[in-house]
């Protein structure tokens, strides 16, 4: 068939142009002027697709009698005849091949017909609603969109709508008005479209300032945050302890020039800087969502934890290793038992910080019915995990450095001190690798375990209104899980739920009163509207049940559940 290639590539029509590919073919044979689009079509490609000789010979018979090849653009009359002949050949060819074209003209309400939007289309276009007569605007949006109050719209008919924002099933009913009626009322009040836009801009700025002020009131002050939040208290204790220990180690290193003490000083200095950064990251992550970040700032914890891991690797592992080589090749050291006393004090202070971090992690793991180390591996609380890992490495590093200094003092061999410094550097490298490895997947968005994802899909499939579930995706971002699935709902079950409700009984009474076509149309509109409300209500119910089921079963926080109907 001559048009199979056209249909396969879905290039059928342009505006004001019927089937440009046959026209291009005809113009090629007549040596007519080519458009830019026509030049891109190869004549050989079209000639190879002609698989029916009868259609090809019939087309040649309709082209050759036109006989305009020798008089190209000779006069305006010849061009008109040429165009008429081609249109006649095209129309007869379409009748011959049996094409069924659907003619559709796009007309705008209240506007004159625009020729460029007219034409023949093979496929049905989607409906265009420019007047938005079926759009509802909620009562809460009247002032923000049009500057109208409840008193201004009291004469308009009010419609009951379902809202998915409320958790309670009894509170998810909101009221709204037809948007085109509200818009007309706003035009009468403000006078013009420009006045409405100006009023909307003024109200937007006013509400933005109010929202920023309310968010500031919700957020903690950065200085008092460490006393009001439990995580903030843990990080504040670690910050104060590490700063004090850092100053003590700096004094001991300045006196003894011990390589292991230098490694410990760098370790404590990094701990202090990292915990200050983590404190700031935790403060930002607790901020309330706003218009710029509607999902909140929870992922900021993972960002600061990742930066902490990189700083541990660069300034802890690499710098300590370089300084270790320097001391290995003959740097002089001075050790005494008083230096060991400072290390023991450091051990006690780091142990206190480690105790607070461990207690906080155990408390949160107990809430999720998990043990300590599985909770740490899942990364539910990255900031406290960083404090725990740093304090654990600090306590271990103090023991290693103390052992190296003791052996170097007893045997008068600096080798032991240098070896201890290398062990501390390696310990910081291990901590850095763990922090980097555990925080990158949380930022990218890792999938939850396969068994949990399958269990969620089976939970959906067991619901009475669900026929089929596909394309299930569950991604863990930060310490939250976002779930998405495409669901085919059972229309029969939805209809059963509808007729069991009070709205269904009213619809049944209206069904008995149907006598004419207009009554049937109104009944179908009412039925479809209420059925859609029932479906939305059931989707909200499933989402609530999923959150309650899996937050307690798998210790995950389902923040967003998106069920897309097929």
ABEGO torsion letter per residue (X at the ends): XAAAAAAAAGBABBBGBBGAAAAAAAAAAAGBBBBAAAAABBAAAAAAABABAAAAAAAAAAAAAAGAAABBGABAAAAAAAAAAAAAAAAAAAAAAGBBBBBBBBBBBGBBBBAAABEBBABBBBBBBAAGAABBBBAAAAAAAAGBBAAAAAABBBBBBBBAABABAAAABBBBBBAAAAAAAAAAAAGBAAAAAAAAAAAAAAAAAAAAAAAAAABBBAAAAAAABAAAAAAAAAAAAAAAAAAAAAAAAAAAGBAAAAAAAAAAAAAAAAAAAAAAAAAAAABBBBAABAAEAAAAAAAAAAAAAAAAAAAAAAAAAAAAAAAAAGBBBBBBAAAAAAAAAAAAAAAAAAAAAAAAAAAAAAAAGBBAAAAAAAGABAAAAAAAAAAAAAAAAAAAAAAAAAAAAAAGBAAAAAAAAAAAAAAAAAAAAAAAAAAAAAAAGBBBBAAAAAAAAAAAAABAABABBBGBBBBBBEABBBBBBBBBBBAAAAAAAAAABAAAAAAAAAAAABABAAAAAAAAAAAAAAAAAAAAAAAAAAAAAAAAAAAAAAGBBBABBBBBBX
